[in-house]
C-alpha cells in the first residue's frame, strides 16, 4: 500500500521477505528458549542444605544473597548464633536447615 502512494519507494522482494521471516522465527525461538531455560534451570543459590547456607538479606537494590559452603558456612553460622543483628537472626533458620546449628557436630555437618 505504501509503495503505491510513494512511487519511489523500493518494494521488498520475495527473497527479502523470506529472510525477514527466517530472522523473526530465529529471534522468537531464541527468546522462547531463554525463557524456558530460565524457568527450569537449577538455581545453585536456591536453598540451604547439605552443608551450604543461602540467606537473602535486604539490600539497597532489593535483596542480596549470602551463599556459603563448607568451612565458610560453618564459621558464618557460628558467628550468626553468637550475634543478635538482623543478618544473624535471618541466618539462624538457614543454618539449622543446613545442619550447621550450634548443637550440630562439625564432623557430621560437613558431610
N, C-alpha and C positions, 0 to 999 in steps of 0.2 A: 504494500500500500504506500509506504513512504517513497519507494522508488518511482512511483507514478507521479507524485506531487513534486519531486525533485529530480528532474531528468538527468542531472549529472551524478546522482548517487550510484555507487557501484553495487551491483547485486552480488549476493553471495552465491557461489557456485555450489552444486550438489556435493562436490568433494569437500568444500569448506564446511558445509552443514554437517557432513559425516564426522569431520574432525572435531567440530564443536560438540557434537553428540557424544563422541567417544570420550573427550576430555570431561564432559559433565558427568558421565557414568563413572569414570575413574575417580573423580572427586567425591561423588556420593558414596562409592564403595569404600574409599579410604576413610572418610569421616564415619561411616557406619561401622567399619572395622575397629576404629579407635574407640568409638562409643561402646561397642560390645566388649572390647578388651578392658576398658575402664570399669565396666560393671562386674566382670567375672574374675579379674586378676586378683591374685592373693596379695593382701596387704601385710607386709612384713612387720609393720608397727601396729597392727590391728589390736592385739590383746596381750595381756600379760600371761605368763605361764612358762613352765619348763625352764626356770631359772632366769627368765627375761622379764623386765618390768617396763611397761609403757604407761606413761602418765600424761594426760592432756591438761595443761595449765593455762589460765587466762594470760593473754599477751596483748600487746598494742595492736597487732594485726588480727586479732580474733582468738587465736589459740596457738600454743606451741606444744609439740610432742617431745617429751623426755623419754628416751628409749635406752635402756642399759641391759647388758647381758653379762653373765659370769661374775668375775670379781668386782667389776664396776657396779653391777646390780646389788651385790652383797653390801658393798660399802655405802651405796646410795640408800638402801633400806635400813641399814644400821643407823645412819645419820637421821633418817626420817623418823625412826622410833625414838631417837633422843631429843629431837626438836619439836616445837609446837607451832611452827609457822604454817602458813597456808599450803605451801607446796608439800611439806611433810605430812600434813593431815590428808591431802589428796593422794599421796603416795602410799600410805599405810595399807588401804584395802588391796591395792595392786600388788604390794609386796606379799601380802598373805596369799593372794591367788597364785603368785609365782613360787610360793613355798619358801619365802625368804623372811618370814616373821622372826621376831626375837626368840621365840621358842623353837624355831627350826634348827636342826643340826646342820652346820655348814657342809658337812660331807654328803648329806642326802639332798640338800638344796642345789648343789652344783650338778648333780647327775640328771 
